[in-house]
Amino acid sequence: MTDAPAIPYASRTPVHEQHLDGFGTVRVLPLDPAADAAVVHAWVSEDRAAFWGMNDLTRDQVAAVYAHMSTLDTHHAFLVVKDDEPAALLQTYDPAADRVSECYAAEPGDIGVHLLLAPAGTEGARPGWTGALSGALMAYVLLGLDRTRIVVDPDVANEKAIARFLKQGFTAGPAVVLPEVDLPDVYLPEKKAQLAFLRREVAFGA
């Protein structure tokens, strides 16, 4: 795979843009599998992203995963930028088209979310940063996409992610075992997950 030229984030059309006083401007951009591969690969290769399941992939393999995802109508990937600096990788999916549907009673209006935050960098801890960024993303998913409930499925051992979701207003559901997926274009090993849910009325009162 050849290197793609960098695309200035400011020139890309977001699916959601929100300015938060005292925080900055959050923009949700459709992921460009080639142009964004270096950034995403750097994140998923870190030890802290072990639960993302992509630690051992090369940059080209990461690009290929997201190139395949871009062909799907049920799964979508986004690069989130804050003031035009990469801040998070967001994935949304239709639970009915995902293995998680085998583990809970899906409702109309459900949407699945995976979120990987960018590393803190040299400045260290960023009080309030995660909450502010997540609030903008929940606005996009629940209000912008007109969904009524978010489902997340972090690994049961990923205590930090589970605690973060609960702090954001999610309600813990059951611990489940997501079945192995072995298809020509995708392989996912069996996963012990902690389901959690956030309803729109809880997040936004509407």
Order of alpha helices (4+ residues) and beta strands (2+ residues): beta-beta-alpha-alpha-beta-beta-beta-alpha-beta-alpha-beta-beta-beta-beta-alpha
